[in-house]
Amino acid sequence: MYGTPIEPRKLLNLLILASAALPGLSRADLLNIAWDNDLLTGSDRGYTNGLMISYLTDSAQKEDSLSSGVARTAMNTLDALPGISSPGHQQALAFSLRQLMVTPSNIAVTPPNTNDLPYAGYLSTSATLWSWDANTITGYGAHLGVVGPESGAEASQKWVHKLTGSEKPRGWDYQLGTDVVGGVQGAHGRKLIDYGSPDELQQEVSLVGSATLSSFRTSFRAGTVWRIGQSLPANFIPDYASSSSTIGLPGALDSNGPGWSAFIGLGLEVVPYSYLDKNSAPYRFDESLVQGHAGIGATMHWDKRQLSLILRATTGEEETNKDNFSYGSLSMTWAL
């Protein structure tokens, strides 16, 4: 196994307590809860469930809160990185706690089919510094997590399936782990086209790219997003409904009134390293090097709140099984 399987539960407990304590130190800017589940698209295989709770500090430019001071400290520490200290930009620090699970297509079989995806659970905490203006957004961060029973994925899936009346998963005794994993990530988005007025229809076309160097999953992604709506918020990357990134938080509620949006995104991902691929024995799982992604979604925002739904599809992650994966995401964001 890759990683260091020494007392991961204690390590994760410390990280969870640290990230949970930060919002209590000050008045938070934004709080977000995002839930991914393949039941929203009528499937039950591959990426089965994901949950992320995120907190974004006040902007570093504010002077009257402790959370803005945390953001300023991070900004001053990382100001040598491209895009962080650009003139006219705001900076804020995002913290998140994320859990995800992967299962085979047939969860009633025990032992599981070794020609399918393995059972795997993942729990991580991360911090990302975002810097943005009306036309660009850049972020750098780090994450640390655990793969295995300590992730709590087994209990989460069984609870969700009991709540929804779905079939009970029976193969978690064969899940991967235990390993501690971690890495760094970065992302950049840029608005290419922007026309219309807030009182009428607005349209935007943007490009976004990201890189993650991690002992869990190393990947490079690039894509384009088209968004249309009324009274659009400042953040032009509408990845609000996802438990994979906090890029949708900065500026998510910076609009002059209630409004809505709809968006379509397309992208490609290159995956040179995957924990599931390298550590899934006896499963014969082979991760595809290049994967395509597509998403369509909609949001509503009002009174410093935002509700989002997005449906996603990706080409088969498993090289030996080309079936596409699909799942849906729900997200709620509000100012505190």
TORLOKOL-330334 format. One record per residue (C-alpha): residue in one letter; x, y, z. Coordinates in steps of 0.05 Angstrom, whole numbers. Layout:
<atoms>
<atom><code>a</code><px>X</px><py>Y</py><pz>Z</pz></atom>
...
</atoms>
This chain:
<atoms>
<atom><code>m</code><px>0</px><py>0</py><pz>0</pz></atom>
<atom><code>y</code><px>21</px><py>72</py><pz>-14</pz></atom>
<atom><code>g</code><px>26</px><py>117</py><pz>46</pz></atom>
<atom><code>t</code><px>38</px><py>111</py><pz>120</pz></atom>
<atom><code>p</code><px>-15</px><py>71</py><pz>157</pz></atom>
<atom><code>i</code><px>4</px><py>96</py><pz>227</pz></atom>
<atom><code>e</code><px>-52</px><py>121</py><pz>271</pz></atom>
<atom><code>p</code><px>-92</px><py>156</py><pz>215</pz></atom>
<atom><code>r</code><px>-153</px><py>163</py><pz>259</pz></atom>
<atom><code>k</code><px>-115</px><py>207</py><pz>309</pz></atom>
<atom><code>l</code><px>-85</px><py>249</py><pz>253</pz></atom>
<atom><code>l</code><px>-152</px><py>260</py><pz>219</pz></atom>
<atom><code>n</code><px>-186</px><py>276</py><pz>285</pz></atom>
<atom><code>l</code><px>-136</px><py>332</py><pz>297</pz></atom>
<atom><code>l</code><px>-146</px><py>360</py><pz>227</pz></atom>
<atom><code>i</code><px>-221</px><py>357</py><pz>233</pz></atom>
<atom><code>l</code><px>-220</px><py>393</py><pz>300</pz></atom>
<atom><code>a</code><px>-174</px><py>446</py><pz>272</pz></atom>
<atom><code>s</code><px>-216</px><py>460</py><pz>210</pz></atom>
<atom><code>a</code><px>-280</px><py>459</py><pz>251</pz></atom>
<atom><code>a</code><px>-253</px><py>508</py><pz>301</pz></atom>
<atom><code>l</code><px>-234</px><py>562</py><pz>251</pz></atom>
<atom><code>p</code><px>-305</px><py>586</py><pz>235</pz></atom>
<atom><code>g</code><px>-317</px><py>593</py><pz>310</pz></atom>
<atom><code>l</code><px>-261</px><py>644</py><pz>315</pz></atom>
<atom><code>s</code><px>-296</px><py>696</py><pz>274</pz></atom>
<atom><code>r</code><px>-355</px><py>715</py><pz>232</pz></atom>
<atom><code>a</code><px>-352</px><py>671</py><pz>171</pz></atom>
<atom><code>d</code><px>-362</px><py>698</py><pz>101</pz></atom>
<atom><code>l</code><px>-392</px><py>636</py><pz>67</pz></atom>
<atom><code>l</code><px>-413</px><py>566</py><pz>87</pz></atom>
<atom><code>n</code><px>-427</px><py>512</py><pz>36</pz></atom>
<atom><code>i</code><px>-453</px><py>441</py><pz>39</pz></atom>
<atom><code>a</code><px>-447</px><py>399</py><pz>-25</pz></atom>
<atom><code>w</code><px>-473</px><py>329</py><pz>-36</pz></atom>
<atom><code>d</code><px>-457</px><py>284</py><pz>-96</pz></atom>
<atom><code>n</code><px>-496</px><py>220</py><pz>-108</pz></atom>
<atom><code>d</code><px>-506</px><py>175</py><pz>-168</pz></atom>
<atom><code>l</code><px>-578</px><py>160</py><pz>-145</pz></atom>
<atom><code>l</code><px>-595</px><py>230</py><pz>-172</pz></atom>
<atom><code>t</code><px>-582</px><py>203</py><pz>-242</pz></atom>
<atom><code>g</code><px>-612</px><py>134</py><pz>-231</pz></atom>
<atom><code>s</code><px>-546</px><py>96</py><pz>-230</pz></atom>
<atom><code>d</code><px>-507</px><py>62</py><pz>-174</pz></atom>
<atom><code>r</code><px>-436</px><py>47</py><pz>-194</pz></atom>
<atom><code>g</code><px>-368</px><py>80</py><pz>-194</pz></atom>
<atom><code>y</code><px>-367</px><py>146</py><pz>-157</pz></atom>
<atom><code>t</code><px>-426</px><py>131</py><pz>-110</pz></atom>
<atom><code>n</code><px>-428</px><py>188</py><pz>-60</pz></atom>
<atom><code>g</code><px>-390</px><py>250</py><pz>-39</pz></atom>
<atom><code>l</code><px>-402</px><py>301</py><pz>16</pz></atom>
<atom><code>m</code><px>-363</px><py>365</py><pz>30</pz></atom>
<atom><code>i</code><px>-372</px><py>420</py><pz>81</pz></atom>
<atom><code>s</code><px>-334</px><py>484</py><pz>64</pz></atom>
<atom><code>y</code><px>-321</px><py>551</py><pz>97</pz></atom>
<atom><code>l</code><px>-294</px><py>613</py><pz>63</pz></atom>
<atom><code>t</code><px>-264</px><py>670</py><pz>104</pz></atom>
<atom><code>d</code><px>-279</px><py>743</py><pz>95</pz></atom>
<atom><code>s</code><px>-238</px><py>778</py><pz>42</pz></atom>
<atom><code>a</code><px>-167</px><py>796</py><pz>63</pz></atom>
<atom><code>q</code><px>-183</px><py>868</py><pz>45</pz></atom>
<atom><code>k</code><px>-232</px><py>874</py><pz>103</pz></atom>
<atom><code>e</code><px>-204</px><py>902</py><pz>167</pz></atom>
<atom><code>d</code><px>-257</px><py>886</py><pz>219</pz></atom>
<atom><code>s</code><px>-256</px><py>810</py><pz>227</pz></atom>
<atom><code>l</code><px>-209</px><py>757</py><pz>250</pz></atom>
<atom><code>s</code><px>-223</px><py>714</py><pz>190</pz></atom>
<atom><code>s</code><px>-198</px><py>768</py><pz>143</pz></atom>
<atom><code>g</code><px>-133</px><py>769</py><pz>183</pz></atom>
<atom><code>v</code><px>-126</px><py>694</py><pz>171</pz></atom>
<atom><code>a</code><px>-135</px><py>707</py><pz>96</pz></atom>
<atom><code>r</code><px>-83</px><py>764</py><pz>98</pz></atom>
<atom><code>t</code><px>-32</px><py>719</py><pz>132</pz></atom>
<atom><code>a</code><px>-42</px><py>666</py><pz>77</pz></atom>
<atom><code>m</code><px>-38</px><py>719</py><pz>23</pz></atom>
<atom><code>n</code><px>27</px><py>748</py><pz>51</pz></atom>
<atom><code>t</code><px>56</px><py>678</py><pz>56</pz></atom>
<atom><code>l</code><px>39</px><py>659</py><pz>-16</pz></atom>
<atom><code>d</code><px>44</px><py>727</py><pz>-50</pz></atom>
<atom><code>a</code><px>103</px><py>703</py><pz>-93</pz></atom>
<atom><code>l</code><px>57</px><py>654</py><pz>-130</pz></atom>
<atom><code>p</code><px>28</px><py>677</py><pz>-197</pz></atom>
<atom><code>g</code><px>-40</px><py>710</py><pz>-192</pz></atom>
<atom><code>i</code><px>-42</px><py>718</py><pz>-116</pz></atom>
<atom><code>s</code><px>-24</px><py>792</py><pz>-108</pz></atom>
<atom><code>s</code><px>-50</px><py>819</py><pz>-174</pz></atom>
<atom><code>p</code><px>-75</px><py>891</py><pz>-170</pz></atom>
<atom><code>g</code><px>-150</px><py>896</py><pz>-157</pz></atom>
<atom><code>h</code><px>-157</px><py>824</py><pz>-133</pz></atom>
<atom><code>q</code><px>-191</px><py>800</py><pz>-69</pz></atom>
<atom><code>q</code><px>-164</px><py>742</py><pz>-29</pz></atom>
<atom><code>a</code><px>-198</px><py>692</py><pz>17</pz></atom>
<atom><code>l</code><px>-181</px><py>626</py><pz>49</pz></atom>
<atom><code>a</code><px>-226</px><py>564</py><pz>41</pz></atom>
<atom><code>f</code><px>-226</px><py>505</py><pz>88</pz></atom>
<atom><code>s</code><px>-263</px><py>440</py><pz>72</pz></atom>
<atom><code>l</code><px>-277</px><py>371</py><pz>99</pz></atom>
<atom><code>r</code><px>-293</px><py>320</py><pz>45</pz></atom>
<atom><code>q</code><px>-316</px><py>247</py><pz>44</pz></atom>
<atom><code>l</code><px>-325</px><py>205</py><pz>-18</pz></atom>
<atom><code>m</code><px>-336</px><py>132</py><pz>-35</pz></atom>
<atom><code>v</code><px>-327</px><py>86</py><pz>-95</pz></atom>
<atom><code>t</code><px>-363</px><py>20</py><pz>-104</pz></atom>
<atom><code>p</code><px>-371</px><py>-34</py><pz>-158</pz></atom>
<atom><code>s</code><px>-434</px><py>-38</py><pz>-201</pz></atom>
<atom><code>n</code><px>-462</px><py>-98</py><pz>-163</pz></atom>
<atom><code>i</code><px>-461</px><py>-82</py><pz>-89</pz></atom>
<atom><code>a</code><px>-502</px><py>-143</py><pz>-69</pz></atom>
<atom><code>v</code><px>-446</px><py>-192</py><pz>-86</pz></atom>
<atom><code>t</code><px>-397</px><py>-216</py><pz>-33</pz></atom>
<atom><code>p</code><px>-340</px><py>-224</py><pz>-44</pz></atom>
<atom><code>p</code><px>-342</px><py>-168</py><pz>-96</pz></atom>
<atom><code>n</code><px>-327</px><py>-180</py><pz>-170</pz></atom>
<atom><code>t</code><px>-252</px><py>-167</py><pz>-177</pz></atom>
<atom><code>n</code><px>-262</px><py>-147</py><pz>-250</pz></atom>
<atom><code>d</code><px>-301</px><py>-86</py><pz>-228</pz></atom>
<atom><code>l</code><px>-284</px><py>-24</py><pz>-187</pz></atom>
<atom><code>p</code><px>-261</px><py>-36</py><pz>-115</pz></atom>
<atom><code>y</code><px>-296</px><py>-12</py><pz>-52</pz></atom>
<atom><code>a</code><px>-258</px><py>50</py><pz>-28</pz></atom>
<atom><code>g</code><px>-272</px><py>105</py><pz>21</pz></atom>
<atom><code>y</code><px>-235</px><py>172</py><pz>27</pz></atom>
<atom><code>l</code><px>-237</px><py>227</py><pz>79</pz></atom>
<atom><code>s</code><px>-196</px><py>290</py><pz>73</pz></atom>
<atom><code>t</code><px>-187</px><py>361</py><pz>98</pz></atom>
<atom><code>s</code><px>-160</px><py>417</py><pz>55</pz></atom>
<atom><code>a</code><px>-143</px><py>491</py><pz>54</pz></atom>
<atom><code>t</code><px>-141</px><py>535</py><pz>-9</pz></atom>
<atom><code>l</code><px>-123</px><py>608</py><pz>-18</pz></atom>
<atom><code>w</code><px>-165</px><py>641</py><pz>-73</pz></atom>
<atom><code>s</code><px>-149</px><py>706</py><pz>-108</pz></atom>
<atom><code>w</code><px>-200</px><py>736</py><pz>-157</pz></atom>
<atom><code>d</code><px>-229</px><py>795</py><pz>-193</pz></atom>
<atom><code>a</code><px>-285</px><py>802</py><pz>-244</pz></atom>
<atom><code>n</code><px>-247</px><py>765</py><pz>-299</pz></atom>
<atom><code>t</code><px>-198</px><py>716</py><pz>-266</pz></atom>
<atom><code>i</code><px>-193</px><py>669</py><pz>-207</pz></atom>
<atom><code>t</code><px>-131</px><py>633</py><pz>-182</pz></atom>
<atom><code>g</code><px>-123</px><py>585</py><pz>-123</pz></atom>
<atom><code>y</code><px>-69</px><py>544</py><pz>-89</pz></atom>
<atom><code>g</code><px>-79</px><py>494</py><pz>-33</pz></atom>
<atom><code>a</code><px>-61</px><py>430</py><pz>2</pz></atom>
<atom><code>h</code><px>-99</px><py>370</py><pz>27</pz></atom>
<atom><code>l</code><px>-89</px><py>311</py><pz>74</pz></atom>
<atom><code>g</code><px>-133</px><py>250</py><pz>81</pz></atom>
<atom><code>v</code><px>-142</px><py>176</py><pz>95</pz></atom>
<atom><code>v</code><px>-164</px><py>117</py><pz>52</pz></atom>
<atom><code>g</code><px>-197</px><py>58</py><pz>87</pz></atom>
<atom><code>p</code><px>-246</px><py>43</py><pz>143</pz></atom>
<atom><code>e</code><px>-225</px><py>106</py><pz>181</pz></atom>
<atom><code>s</code><px>-258</px><py>147</py><pz>125</pz></atom>
<atom><code>g</code><px>-328</px><py>127</py><pz>151</pz></atom>
<atom><code>a</code><px>-351</px><py>114</py><pz>79</pz></atom>
<atom><code>e</code><px>-381</px><py>46</py><pz>97</pz></atom>
<atom><code>a</code><px>-426</px><py>74</py><pz>151</pz></atom>
<atom><code>s</code><px>-445</px><py>134</py><pz>107</pz></atom>
<atom><code>q</code><px>-466</px><py>91</py><pz>48</pz></atom>
<atom><code>k</code><px>-505</px><py>42</py><pz>90</pz></atom>
<atom><code>w</code><px>-541</px><py>100</py><pz>124</pz></atom>
<atom><code>v</code><px>-558</px><py>134</py><pz>57</pz></atom>
<atom><code>h</code><px>-582</px><py>68</py><pz>26</pz></atom>
<atom><code>k</code><px>-625</px><py>54</py><pz>87</pz></atom>
<atom><code>l</code><px>-654</px><py>124</py><pz>85</pz></atom>
<atom><code>t</code><px>-670</px><py>119</py><pz>10</pz></atom>
<atom><code>g</code><px>-693</px><py>47</py><pz>11</pz></atom>
<atom><code>s</code><px>-636</px><py>25</py><pz>-35</pz></atom>
<atom><code>e</code><px>-601</px><py>-42</py><pz>-36</pz></atom>
<atom><code>k</code><px>-554</px><py>-55</py><pz>22</pz></atom>
<atom><code>p</code><px>-480</px><py>-56</py><pz>2</pz></atom>
<atom><code>r</code><px>-448</px><py>-122</py><pz>24</pz></atom>
<atom><code>g</code><px>-375</px><py>-117</py><pz>3</pz></atom>
<atom><code>w</code><px>-345</px><py>-64</py><pz>49</pz></atom>
<atom><code>d</code><px>-306</px><py>-118</py><pz>86</pz></atom>
<atom><code>y</code><px>-262</px><py>-119</py><pz>23</pz></atom>
<atom><code>q</code><px>-249</px><py>-43</py><pz>19</pz></atom>
<atom><code>l</code><px>-181</px><py>-13</py><pz>5</pz></atom>
<atom><code>g</code><px>-136</px><py>17</py><pz>59</pz></atom>
<atom><code>t</code><px>-114</px><py>38</py><pz>110</pz></atom>
<atom><code>d</code><px>-68</px><py>92</py><pz>83</pz></atom>
<atom><code>v</code><px>-54</px><py>165</py><pz>95</pz></atom>
<atom><code>v</code><px>-52</px><py>206</py><pz>30</pz></atom>
<atom><code>g</code><px>-43</px><py>279</py><pz>13</pz></atom>
<atom><code>g</code><px>-17</px><py>330</py><pz>-36</pz></atom>
<atom><code>v</code><px>-25</px><py>400</py><pz>-66</pz></atom>
<atom><code>q</code><px>-71</px><py>430</py><pz>-117</pz></atom>
<atom><code>g</code><px>-79</px><py>493</py><pz>-159</pz></atom>
<atom><code>a</code><px>-132</px><py>522</py><pz>-206</pz></atom>
<atom><code>h</code><px>-141</px><py>581</py><pz>-252</pz></atom>
<atom><code>g</code><px>-202</px><py>607</py><pz>-289</pz></atom>
<atom><code>r</code><px>-209</px><py>664</py><pz>-339</pz></atom>
<atom><code>k</code><px>-271</px><py>697</py><pz>-368</pz></atom>
<atom><code>l</code><px>-268</px><py>702</py><pz>-444</pz></atom>
<atom><code>i</code><px>-337</px><py>730</py><pz>-462</pz></atom>
<atom><code>d</code><px>-385</px><py>772</py><pz>-421</pz></atom>
<atom><code>y</code><px>-445</px><py>809</py><pz>-448</pz></atom>
<atom><code>g</code><px>-515</px><py>829</py><pz>-426</pz></atom>
<atom><code>s</code><px>-540</px><py>868</py><pz>-366</pz></atom>
<atom><code>p</code><px>-560</px><py>844</py><pz>-297</pz></atom>
<atom><code>d</code><px>-632</px><py>868</py><pz>-307</pz></atom>
<atom><code>e</code><px>-638</px><py>826</py><pz>-370</pz></atom>
<atom><code>l</code><px>-602</px><py>764</py><pz>-394</pz></atom>
<atom><code>q</code><px>-527</px><py>757</py><pz>-383</pz></atom>
<atom><code>q</code><px>-482</px><py>707</py><pz>-417</pz></atom>
<atom><code>e</code><px>-410</px><py>686</py><pz>-402</pz></atom>
<atom><code>v</code><px>-359</px><py>638</py><pz>-432</pz></atom>
<atom><code>s</code><px>-299</px><py>619</py><pz>-389</pz></atom>
<atom><code>l</code><px>-239</px><py>574</py><pz>-389</pz></atom>
<atom><code>v</code><px>-214</px><py>537</py><pz>-327</pz></atom>
<atom><code>g</code><px>-155</px><py>491</py><pz>-314</pz></atom>
<atom><code>s</code><px>-131</px><py>455</py><pz>-252</pz></atom>
<atom><code>a</code><px>-75</px><py>409</py><pz>-229</pz></atom>
<atom><code>t</code><px>-72</px><py>362</py><pz>-169</pz></atom>
<atom><code>l</code><px>-8</px><py>328</py><pz>-147</pz></atom>
<atom><code>s</code><px>-29</px><py>277</py><pz>-95</pz></atom>
<atom><code>s</code><px>-14</px><py>207</py><pz>-70</pz></atom>
<atom><code>f</code><px>-89</px><py>195</py><pz>-77</pz></atom>
<atom><code>r</code><px>-100</px><py>221</py><pz>-148</pz></atom>
<atom><code>t</code><px>-55</px><py>263</py><pz>-192</pz></atom>
<atom><code>s</code><px>-92</px><py>296</py><pz>-249</pz></atom>
<atom><code>f</code><px>-92</px><py>355</py><pz>-298</pz></atom>
<atom><code>r</code><px>-158</px><py>384</py><pz>-322</pz></atom>
<atom><code>a</code><px>-180</px><py>436</py><pz>-372</pz></atom>
<atom><code>g</code><px>-249</px><py>457</py><pz>-394</pz></atom>
<atom><code>t</code><px>-297</px><py>510</py><pz>-416</pz></atom>
<atom><code>v</code><px>-362</px><py>535</py><pz>-385</pz></atom>
<atom><code>w</code><px>-420</px><py>573</py><pz>-416</pz></atom>
<atom><code>r</code><px>-468</px><py>607</py><pz>-367</pz></atom>
<atom><code>i</code><px>-532</px><py>646</py><pz>-378</pz></atom>
<atom><code>g</code><px>-577</px><py>679</py><pz>-327</pz></atom>
<atom><code>q</code><px>-602</px><py>741</py><pz>-292</pz></atom>
<atom><code>s</code><px>-566</px><py>781</py><pz>-238</pz></atom>
<atom><code>l</code><px>-506</px><py>734</py><pz>-243</pz></atom>
<atom><code>p</code><px>-459</px><py>731</py><pz>-183</pz></atom>
<atom><code>a</code><px>-387</px><py>753</py><pz>-191</pz></atom>
<atom><code>n</code><px>-358</px><py>682</py><pz>-193</pz></atom>
<atom><code>f</code><px>-360</px><py>661</py><pz>-266</pz></atom>
<atom><code>i</code><px>-340</px><py>588</py><pz>-251</pz></atom>
<atom><code>p</code><px>-407</px><py>557</py><pz>-232</pz></atom>
<atom><code>d</code><px>-379</px><py>495</py><pz>-199</pz></atom>
<atom><code>y</code><px>-422</px><py>508</py><pz>-139</pz></atom>
<atom><code>a</code><px>-454</px><py>439</py><pz>-135</pz></atom>
<atom><code>s</code><px>-393</px><py>395</py><pz>-127</pz></atom>
<atom><code>s</code><px>-355</px><py>363</py><pz>-71</pz></atom>
<atom><code>s</code><px>-290</px><py>366</py><pz>-110</pz></atom>
<atom><code>s</code><px>-268</px><py>439</py><pz>-104</pz></atom>
<atom><code>t</code><px>-282</px><py>505</py><pz>-70</pz></atom>
<atom><code>i</code><px>-271</px><py>545</py><pz>-134</pz></atom>
<atom><code>g</code><px>-345</px><py>563</py><pz>-136</pz></atom>
<atom><code>l</code><px>-345</px><py>599</py><pz>-69</pz></atom>
<atom><code>p</code><px>-307</px><py>666</py><pz>-79</pz></atom>
<atom><code>g</code><px>-358</px><py>716</py><pz>-103</pz></atom>
<atom><code>a</code><px>-414</px><py>665</py><pz>-104</pz></atom>
<atom><code>l</code><px>-464</px><py>712</py><pz>-70</pz></atom>
<atom><code>d</code><px>-438</px><py>778</py><pz>-97</pz></atom>
<atom><code>s</code><px>-500</px><py>798</py><pz>-137</pz></atom>
<atom><code>n</code><px>-545</px><py>858</py><pz>-132</pz></atom>
<atom><code>g</code><px>-609</px><py>819</py><pz>-122</pz></atom>
<atom><code>p</code><px>-644</px><py>752</py><pz>-131</pz></atom>
<atom><code>g</code><px>-630</px><py>716</py><pz>-196</pz></atom>
<atom><code>w</code><px>-617</px><py>650</py><pz>-231</pz></atom>
<atom><code>s</code><px>-568</px><py>617</py><pz>-278</pz></atom>
<atom><code>a</code><px>-561</px><py>556</py><pz>-322</pz></atom>
<atom><code>f</code><px>-495</px><py>529</py><pz>-347</pz></atom>
<atom><code>i</code><px>-461</px><py>476</py><pz>-389</pz></atom>
<atom><code>g</code><px>-389</px><py>453</py><pz>-380</pz></atom>
<atom><code>l</code><px>-343</px><py>408</py><pz>-420</pz></atom>
<atom><code>g</code><px>-273</px><py>385</py><pz>-403</pz></atom>
<atom><code>l</code><px>-216</px><py>335</py><pz>-408</pz></atom>
<atom><code>e</code><px>-176</px><py>304</py><pz>-352</pz></atom>
<atom><code>v</code><px>-108</px><py>269</py><pz>-354</pz></atom>
<atom><code>v</code><px>-95</px><py>221</py><pz>-296</pz></atom>
<atom><code>p</code><px>-22</px><py>198</py><pz>-293</pz></atom>
<atom><code>y</code><px>-30</px><py>169</py><pz>-223</pz></atom>
<atom><code>s</code><px>-90</px><py>139</py><pz>-185</pz></atom>
<atom><code>y</code><px>-88</px><py>106</py><pz>-117</pz></atom>
<atom><code>l</code><px>-145</px><py>61</py><pz>-138</pz></atom>
<atom><code>d</code><px>-105</px><py>39</py><pz>-199</pz></atom>
<atom><code>k</code><px>-40</px><py>25</py><pz>-163</pz></atom>
<atom><code>n</code><px>-67</px><py>-4</py><pz>-98</pz></atom>
<atom><code>s</code><px>-130</px><py>-41</py><pz>-117</pz></atom>
<atom><code>a</code><px>-104</px><py>-113</py><pz>-118</pz></atom>
<atom><code>p</code><px>-136</px><py>-164</py><pz>-121</pz></atom>
<atom><code>y</code><px>-183</px><py>-120</py><pz>-163</pz></atom>
<atom><code>r</code><px>-161</px><py>-116</py><pz>-236</pz></atom>
<atom><code>f</code><px>-177</px><py>-42</py><pz>-242</pz></atom>
<atom><code>d</code><px>-140</px><py>-1</py><pz>-294</pz></atom>
<atom><code>e</code><px>-153</px><py>75</py><pz>-293</pz></atom>
<atom><code>s</code><px>-161</px><py>109</py><pz>-361</pz></atom>
<atom><code>l</code><px>-106</px><py>159</py><pz>-374</pz></atom>
<atom><code>v</code><px>-152</px><py>209</py><pz>-410</pz></atom>
<atom><code>q</code><px>-224</px><py>221</py><pz>-389</pz></atom>
<atom><code>g</code><px>-278</px><py>267</py><pz>-414</pz></atom>
<atom><code>h</code><px>-326</px><py>306</py><pz>-370</pz></atom>
<atom><code>a</code><px>-393</px><py>341</py><pz>-382</pz></atom>
<atom><code>g</code><px>-441</px><py>376</py><pz>-336</pz></atom>
<atom><code>i</code><px>-506</px><py>415</py><pz>-340</pz></atom>
<atom><code>g</code><px>-537</px><py>452</py><pz>-282</pz></atom>
<atom><code>a</code><px>-578</px><py>509</py><pz>-254</pz></atom>
<atom><code>t</code><px>-576</px><py>555</py><pz>-193</pz></atom>
<atom><code>m</code><px>-622</px><py>603</py><pz>-156</pz></atom>
<atom><code>h</code><px>-596</px><py>657</py><pz>-109</pz></atom>
<atom><code>w</code><px>-634</px><py>703</py><pz>-62</pz></atom>
<atom><code>d</code><px>-622</px><py>739</py><pz>4</pz></atom>
<atom><code>k</code><px>-549</px><py>716</py><pz>9</pz></atom>
<atom><code>r</code><px>-567</px><py>644</py><pz>-5</pz></atom>
<atom><code>q</code><px>-556</px><py>599</py><pz>-65</pz></atom>
<atom><code>l</code><px>-585</px><py>532</py><pz>-84</pz></atom>
<atom><code>s</code><px>-554</px><py>491</py><pz>-140</pz></atom>
<atom><code>l</code><px>-565</px><py>427</py><pz>-179</pz></atom>
<atom><code>i</code><px>-519</px><py>397</py><pz>-231</pz></atom>
<atom><code>l</code><px>-519</px><py>331</py><pz>-269</pz></atom>
<atom><code>r</code><px>-451</px><py>304</py><pz>-289</pz></atom>
<atom><code>a</code><px>-424</px><py>250</py><pz>-335</pz></atom>
<atom><code>t</code><px>-354</px><py>224</py><pz>-346</pz></atom>
<atom><code>t</code><px>-325</px><py>173</py><pz>-394</pz></atom>
<atom><code>g</code><px>-309</px><py>107</py><pz>-361</pz></atom>
<atom><code>e</code><px>-252</px><py>113</py><pz>-310</pz></atom>
<atom><code>e</code><px>-238</px><py>39</py><pz>-318</pz></atom>
<atom><code>e</code><px>-197</px><py>23</py><pz>-380</pz></atom>
<atom><code>t</code><px>-226</px><py>-47</py><pz>-383</pz></atom>
<atom><code>n</code><px>-298</px><py>-22</py><pz>-377</pz></atom>
<atom><code>k</code><px>-317</px><py>36</py><pz>-422</pz></atom>
<atom><code>d</code><px>-385</px><py>49</py><pz>-390</pz></atom>
<atom><code>n</code><px>-396</px><py>122</py><pz>-374</pz></atom>
<atom><code>f</code><px>-406</px><py>144</py><pz>-302</pz></atom>
<atom><code>s</code><px>-459</px><py>195</py><pz>-282</pz></atom>
<atom><code>y</code><px>-480</px><py>228</py><pz>-217</pz></atom>
<atom><code>g</code><px>-518</px><py>289</py><pz>-192</pz></atom>
<atom><code>s</code><px>-498</px><py>343</py><pz>-143</pz></atom>
<atom><code>l</code><px>-538</px><py>387</py><pz>-96</pz></atom>
<atom><code>s</code><px>-508</px><py>447</py><pz>-61</pz></atom>
<atom><code>m</code><px>-529</px><py>501</py><pz>-12</pz></atom>
<atom><code>t</code><px>-488</px><py>563</py><pz>1</pz></atom>
<atom><code>w</code><px>-504</px><py>620</py><pz>49</pz></atom>
<atom><code>a</code><px>-471</px><py>679</py><pz>83</pz></atom>
<atom><code>l</code><px>-464</px><py>678</py><pz>158</pz></atom>
</atoms>
